[in-house]
Amino acid sequence: MMAEGVAIAIQDDVISENYAQIEGRLRQTLADPQVLSILVADEDGKVLSYIQRDAISDEVKINYSSPRVRPPDQSLEVLTMGDLTTQWLQLVAGVPIGWLRLEIVGTRVDDALTNLRREVAIWLLGACFVLLSSLGAVLWRTRGLIKMEEAVMQGRTEALQKVANHDSLTGLPNRHLLLDRLGQAIASSNRNKTHFALCFIDLDGFKPVNDSYGHDAGDFVLKEVGIRLTACVRENDTVARLGGDEFVVILVDIDASADLNATLDRILASIKKPIAIPEGVDVGISLSMGVTIFPEDSGGPEELLNHADEAMYLAKKRGPGQYSIY
């Protein structure tokens, strides 16, 4: 599920050969400590982006010069050696466009569970030679271990679902979950004859912060922006991160333009407040925002996103800290 979530996120970037965006999305995935490396190659095996974690220093490194790889014969292949799992997944957009390779290492919980299974197996083998009176105790012990395994597997499944649907840095919904929420908003609006606003946000002044203070400071700013955006909207609204410094907000059940304008002004004012980064410096950023309103703009999810994006670029042309209605 993690590989499928990454594949969905980078598909458009692979087609457009947007290597910087691919690298940014792979960095987000490598924020998960279980991920050792992630590689993207084209259909012929030419490496487009390759990021890996150093086993000793735990430092994330980018390999800018990587030899051509040989993709597997089948579209989905999973290989496990010890506690290392390697998964190949073919990227398809109507036709095959490339490959994704993900390497994940097991956690200490996995190791403990494996050792526990081995010990139990040896213990059960020895128990076959003891008195019949011990059989009841053996069966009871085995039943308890099965329940433990089920609990661990259930927790792992829930964690993988969260990784597939949420941004690893901010914890906000990612593009995959955003499109699902957008589809729900369209259906609800059509059913209840209500309006909703889709806001496409791009940060102004973020790159200088990243360049001057480093990626850790940039990541801190992105997380703070996510927190502030969430605080500006209602519980049934949606705040998502598309990647990089791009965010999307869905404001449901907009009854009047005055309510919408007040919310947009509140978002602009919140982001303009200085952000105190861990380096001991207050940095200032703003945002440019494009807004489209459904059902006046009655397209599908992707079309609505494109329209809000177009409006955002119009706002950016007028200067930082502005919004524009499509």
Secondary structure, 3 states (H helix, E strand, C coil): CHHHHHHHHHHHHHHHCCHHHHHHHHHHHHCCCCEEEEEEEECCCCEEEEEEECCCCCCEEECCCCCCCCCCCCCEEEEEECCEEEEEEEEECCCEEEEEEEEEECCHHHHHHHHHHHHHHHHHHHHCCCCHHHHHHHHHHHHHHHHHHHHHHHHHHHHHHHHHHECCCCCCECHHHHHHHHHHHHHHHHHHCCCEEEEEEEEECHHHHHHHHCHHHHHHHHHHHHHHHHHHCCCCCEEEEEECCEEEEEECCCCCHHHHHHHHHHHHHHHHCCEEECCCEEECCEEEEEEEEECCCCCCHHHHHHHHHHHHHHHHHCCCCCEEEC
